[in-house]
Amino acid sequence: MTARKYENIHHRVTPSCRIMNHADVLRTVSDHVRSCSLGEATGHDWWHVVRVAKLAKRINDSAGGDGIRVELTALLHDVFDEKFYDGDASAALFDLIDQLGVRAALSNEEWDGIIFDILHLGFKGGFDQTPLSLEGQIVQDADRLDAVGAIGIARAFAYGGAKGRELYNPDEGVVAVGTAAEYRNGSRHTINHFYEKLLLLRDRMNTSEGRAIAERRHKFMEEFLAEFYLEWDGE
């Protein structure tokens, strides 16, 4: 884990002695994630979580998944993201729900499903295509939607800047990635990220609502790139 996120994730939280209702669980988890991620600067901050949760609820209105699972998956989906945490994310998530005292509010099977989905909903270069539950598919769409369009563009450059990457390097051109390791460990310019991920997401949506939202955002990115290249060439 880097210093940039979740520094206090393993501070002990006194578990509740009672079984929380779902509203209590969501409030407890939300407060914790907010305290850990507010002010994060790579585009994986608290407001990203808020947007993903909002989009997931919108998609779920038509998709019909389990609401509590959708919301918890959305709230927790970045807590132990592999980009920033190199430990056992599954064990860390189970430890966290015990620390927060929320495990008893859902069945072991439900928590297993939530954590399984979290571990596999990330893009990872498009190389992890593990089947997800309906709830996982909904949150995956919401997370991917926040990576496209105007906010997706802003997040791409925020992440690239935080990682010290060039804005664009025409001498490199567009570099394809062949493995998940190449995707995660490369230092390609930020414009490359549009071609290795952002422009691919429209066609990888799971839900009809996700596809409809992605279509408009995808067109905006295409327009942005066309303008970017014109300005790069001095037009």
Disulfide bonds with the S-S distance in Angstrom:
none
